[in-house]
Amino acid sequence: MNKIAVLTSGGDSPGMNAAIRAVVRCGLDKGMEVYGIEKGFEGLLDGNFKQMNRYSVGDILQRGGTVLKSARSERFMEPKWVDHGAEMLRTFGIDGLVVIGGNGSLAGGAELSDRGIKVMGVPGTIDNDLGYTDYTIGFDTAVSTVIDAISKVRDTSSAHNRTTIIEVMGRKCGDIALYAGLAGGAEYVVLPEKPFDINEVARKVIEGANKGKLHSIIIKTEGSPMTADEMAAYLGERTGKDTRVVVLSYLQRGGSPTMQDRILATLCGSKAVELLAEDSDSKAIGTVNNQIVAYDLKEALKQKNYFDEEMYRLIDVLSK
């Protein structure tokens, strides 16, 4: 391969810059020309290409967000625009493309693959919702952000004897809530993977107060059936406890990536370039049992996400 390109698509995640850095510098090391495509698939359609050098990615390893910027593209959902994107890559003489993003982004990459483009998918999303990989880039940082928020909220909740509902991201995958709930000592987690009974939550708050607990922390995902405000109103009425809501929202996407996310991003970016240099078929790159793996892109996207039932059960055991 002589020319490759890299783009970031969908929601940004901490560690994307580390992956971009690895793609650019590893590509240059193999004698390739490397191009950055700004604003994801939308930028691809508009021809927003720029040639990268080693200095283009200097001082970005520790930064959150993405220097290539990101966007969601409604146009790219139409076959005629996917055709246009493939032709745009050929116009620039691009032999291979690295797509850094979540499920939708990698699915977009698979569409380009169907049109003859060699695509390497790198899992960049805080949701950890890609079934073929144990962890995605940005997940560890997002969970660390939530844990920090839990610790701070716990201080004020204890001072005022409150119940606090902390809403985190995760419409279809509850891994952020699950991991943060266990590591942060939450009393209850509300996840899209598990049905929940609001009366059970209320009962747990009351039982905790009867045992002398000064506060209750409940973690819920944004995709839960009840809104955080509805839950707060119901629990406040049923338990008699002052119940507040903290919505972390985009705070979870920002911040300097953790060591784990920097290393995962770097190894995945390096692997993507290695596979393109070998003229490999399109692949999805990730980590399984602490080893970097690469699977057929389309087959990887079919794998279902694993939900850790034991971790969920343990939260209940430890919070009693």
N, C-alpha and C positions, 0 to 999 in steps of 0.2 A: 504494500500500500504506500502511495506517495503522499496523499492528502487525506486528513481526517478532520472531523469537526466535533464539537461538543456543545450541548445545550442543556439548560435546566428548565424544567417545566412544572406547572402546577404550583401547589403551595411550597414556599421555601422551607428549608430545614437546616439547622446548624450542622455544618460538615460539608455542605455542597461546595463551598469554596476549596476545601481540602481536596475534594474529588477532582474539581476543575484543575487545580494545581498539579495533581498527579498525572492527569491525562496530558496536559500541555507539556510538562517537563519530560515525562517518559516517552511521549511521542517524538519530541525533538531529539531525545537521546537515540532514538532508532532512525534518525534521519528523515523523519516525516515533516511535512508542513502541517501545522495545526491551526484550525480556525475556530473562533468562538462565535456562536450564533446568539445574538441578544434577544431576550423576551420570548424564549421557548419556541414552540411551533408557530406562534404568531409571527415572530421574527424570521423564522425560516421562510414562511410564505412571502414576506416582504423583502427578503434578500438582505437581512441585517447581519452580514458576515464581516468579521474582522480577523486578520491574521494575528496570531499570538506568538510571543517569544517568551523567553525565560523571565524577563522583567515584567511581562504583562500579569504574571501571577505572583509577584513578590509581595510579601507582607499581607497575605490573605489567609494563610493557614488557620489563624486564630480568630478569624472574623465570622460572625453569623451571616445569614442572608446569602446572596449570590451576586458576584460581580458581573455576571452575565445577565442579571435580572431574570424575572420569570413572569409568566402570564398564562391565563387560560384562554384557549382559542376555540371559539364556537365554529369558526370556518373549517378548522381541521377535522371536524366531525363529519364533514361531507366528503364523499369519495373523490369528487372532482378537485377538491383542494388538497387532498392527500396526493393525488397525481401531480398537482402543481408543485407540492413540496419536494417530491422525488425528482422532478425535472429541474427544480432550482438547485438541488445538490449536484446534479449532473452538470448543470451550467457552470458551476464553480469548480468542477472537476473533483468533487469530494468522493472518495472511495469508501469511506466508512464513517459511521456516526455513533457517538456516545450520547445516550439519553439518560440524564440524571433526574429521577422523579419517582412518583408513586405509581399506583396501579394504572390510572388513566394515561399517564405519560408513557409507561412501558407498552401499554396497548396501542398507543399512537405509533410507537416505534415498530411494533409488530406489523402495523399497516404499511409502513414504509418498507419493511423487510419483504412483504408480499410483492412489492414493486421493484425488487432487485437491489435494494440498498442493504449493505451489511450493517446491522445495528447491534450495539452492546448496551444492555439496560443495566444501570446502576441504581440500586434502591435508595432513593432520597426522599424520605417522608417521616414525619414524627409519629405517625399513627401505628407503625409496625404491623401493617395489615397485608403484607405480601407473604403468602403461604410458603413459598419456596425457600425463604431465608429466615434464620432464627431472629435476626435483628436488622432493622433498617437504619440508614444514616439519619441522625437527628433524634432518634427515639430516646437514647440514653440522656441526652442533654435536656430534652423536654421533661422527662421524668424527674431529673435532678431539679429542674425549675419548680415543678409541682411540689416536690418534697420540701424544698426551701420555703415555699409559700405555706405549706401545712404547718411547719415549725413556727412560723411567725403568727399565723392565725391562731394556733393553739395557745400561744401566750396571752393574747387578748381575750380569747374565748374563756380561758380559765379565770381570768381576772373578773369577768362579768357573768360567769356561770351560764354560758350560752351554748346553743347548738349552732354549728356553722356548716352550711352546704357549700362545698367547693366544686364548681363546674369546670371540667376539663374537656379538651377536644377528644373526638372519637365518635363519629356518627354511626359507623358500622362495626368498629373494632374497639374494644374496651381496654386494650393493653396499657395505655397510659394510666387509667384509673386503677387497674388491677395492680400493677407494679408499684405505683405511688401509694396506693392504699395499704399494701403490705409493708412497704419500707417506711411509710409515714405513720403507721399505727392508727389508721382510720377505724371507726366503729362499724362502718358499713360502706359498701361500694355498690353503685347502681350502674349496670353495664348493659349494652345492647344484646349480649349473648345469653343473658339470664333474665327470666321473668322476675319481677319483684312485687312485693305486697307492701304498700305504704303503711299499712297497720303494723306489719312486722318491724318496720323501721321505727315507728313511734314506740312500739313496745320495747325495743332495744334501748332507746333513749331513756325511757322511764326506768327500766331495770338498772341501767347504768347509774342514773341519778340516785336511785334507792341504795346503791352500793357505795355511794360517796363520790362518784365521779363528778369533777368540776365542769366538765365540758363534753361535747360529743362532736366528732368530725365525720361528716358524710361526704364521700366523693361520688360525683355523678358525671356521666358523660353527656355531651351536648345532644346526643341522639336518643336520650331516654324518653319514655312516653310522656312523663310529666315535666313541665318546665321547672326550673329551680325555684322560681317565685311561687308556683303552685305548691310545690313540696314544702316550702318554708311556711306558707300560710296554713297548710294542713297540719304540719307537725307542731307549729306554735299553738294552734287551737287544741290539739289532742294532748300535748305534753305539758302545756303551761309554761314552756321554756321560751325565752327570747331566742328567736331563730333568725339568723342572718344568712345572706348569700354573697359569695365571692366568685365572680366569673373571671377566670384567668385569661381566657381568649388568646390573643396573639402574643402575649408574653411568653407562651410556651414555644413559639417558633424562633424567638430571638435569643441573643446571648452567644458568648464564645463557646464553641463546641467542647465537650469533654474529651479526655484522652481517648476513651473508647471510640467515640464518633470520629475523631481525627484519624485514628489508625484504620478503622474500618473503611472510611472514605478513601484514604490513600491506597490501601491494598486493593480495593475494588476498582479504583481508577487505573492503577497500574495493570491489573489483570485485563481490563478492557482493552488497553493498548496492546498488550501482549497477544491477545486473541486476534485483534485486527491485523497485527503484523504477520500473524500466521494465516491470514485470509480465512479465518474461521467463519462458519455460518453464524447467524444471529444468535446471541446468547443473553440470558439474564444472569447477572453476577450477584452473589450474596455470600452469606456465611452460614455454615452448618457445623456444629460441634467445634467451633473455633477454627475452622478451616475455610479458606476462600473456595467457593464452588462456582461452576458455570453450567447452566442447564439450557436446553433449547428454549428460546424465548417464548414461543407460544405455549409449549407444554408447561413451563414454569408459571405462566399466568393462570393456568387452570387449577393449580394446587390450592386447596382450601387452607385458610388460616387455622392454626392450632390454638385451642383455648385451654388454658391450664386450670382444670377443675380443682386440682389439689391446692394450688395457690389461692383460689377463691375460697375454698373450705377453710384454709388456714387463717385467713383474715377473720372469719367468724370465731374460730377457736381462740385466737390470741386477743380478741377484743372483749371477751367476756370478763 
